[in-house]
Amino acid sequence: MANRKKPLVVVTRKLPDTVETRMRELFDARLNLDDTPMSKAELAEAMRTADVLVPTVTDRIDAELIGQAGERLKLIANFGNGVDNIDVTAAAKAGITVTNTPRVLTEDTADMTMALILAVPRRLAEGAAILTGDKEWAGWSPTWMLGHRISGKRLGIIGMGRIGLAVARRARAFGLQIHYHNRRRVPASIEEEVEATYWESLDQMLARMDIISVNCPHTPATYHLLSARRLKLIRPEAYVVNTARGEVIDEATLARLIEAGAIAGAGLDVFEHEPAINPRLIKLARLGKVVLLPHMGSATIESRIEMGEKVIINIKTFMDGHKPPDRVLPSML
Ligand code: 8YV
């Protein structure tokens, strides 16, 4: 009898064991044990029958799929903070609630951002590759493998939300000067804490920074925020770091400008056409101009378990007839 009352929850990818076990205890959870991404047809089928869908960044839940959803589907509980994989407006129109997993991946993503901020100017990946490459290391030399100092440089953060601020706090400890561009200026107490300079004009900030870090979500308003025109404003000595979403940068132009020496390099954890990587970027990585990571910003077991717990809390609260804590409304995008 109890089983019948459990909501049917379809989880599109393999989640940590503890999360899956708890989901099975609480819900009629359909798990994806071999982690093969679901096809569009499989997603459509799941959305026709489930009460709740738990997708990830790799599932595109567009208006077409939402239009085909069954009567029962009332909640899309995203396993992830970014919701650019879901047409939130179409979901709202269809009466489907969308939730995400904010806050629990802030520190890990900021750590990875800081790692890339260090990795590119200090030639970390290039240096590590030397010791595992074909040639034997000839030994230390005073003028060999020189990078650039981080301390004292200007870091321009695009998007001073939770992750942007966590990056700023770390960067201060490394001696970087914090600058930021955001839709809204943050409270004075936060600016004071990280000694941040606000730029209303992104164009003006870009032209003055040594390192630029993208920390804003991907929304229709931020698609190609770093457009070809804006990328050309960046100084030739500057580096670009992106742990947010590939779509925020015109990636092909970024690659061309680095090739041309118009931008010094980049550290990228996310890509415009993920999982496809622009071959120009791969060539630049081999030359040591860019450091590329396969979307690992929140890839710690702690983050992924806490993300799962948030998904469970959102589903449980919703099913108990309350507003889930991490609702995403179209007006929030
Ligand atoms: C997640 C992320 O791994 O949460 C996000 O927005 O970018 C990643 O850290 C991914 O989205 C999981 O769906």
Boltz pocket constraint, residues with backbone or C-beta under 6 A from the ligand:
constraints:
  - pocket:
      binder: B
      contacts: [[A, 55], [A, 56], [A, 57], [A, 58], [A, 79], [A, 80], [A, 81], [A, 82], [A, 83], [A, 101], [A, 105], [A, 243], [A, 244], [A, 295], [A, 297], [A, 298], [A, 299]]
      max_distance: 6.0
